[in-house]
Amino acid sequence: GLCSSLLDLAPDVLEPGGTFLCKTWAGSQSLALRKRLTGQFQNTRAVKPRASRKESAEVYLLATQYQRGKDFAED
């Protein structure tokens, strides 16, 4: 998906300590994406804006403290 493609660009565009934010929808793809984010960023979380309808599956994945070449998931 689009978020996964954007994450593929992270090594080319993000500086160490950078932030990644992407809108996606709750489900298996968002879980896989969150796992990838956990491997490249120190902090990750799913954020649902107050303006979003409660029944909506939309969610924003927020990842901070990008670490180029680091895989936290394997630590």
Steps between C-alpha positions, in 0.01 A plus 500: 500500500588866497626509860729205436640670190561817698681302767722354227614858431592571863874429462516750213296784650500476880779624721580313823242608758239565227125440521268293278121546489269311267123447480389141461210278600490255789567142394772252420685739266522766770633240746773398255587864436516573872741209544725650230482840669601345833814374330607844378368745759540519877135592563190394308131537571163499331312828525130555432412869466204632699342616172493142371168316531510227765382236251768594248792259462739783412807532718821699478829327571743736670863400533769720653877487549600339169820297530663438163634146477364400843250220551349534847272200443803268511648640822 
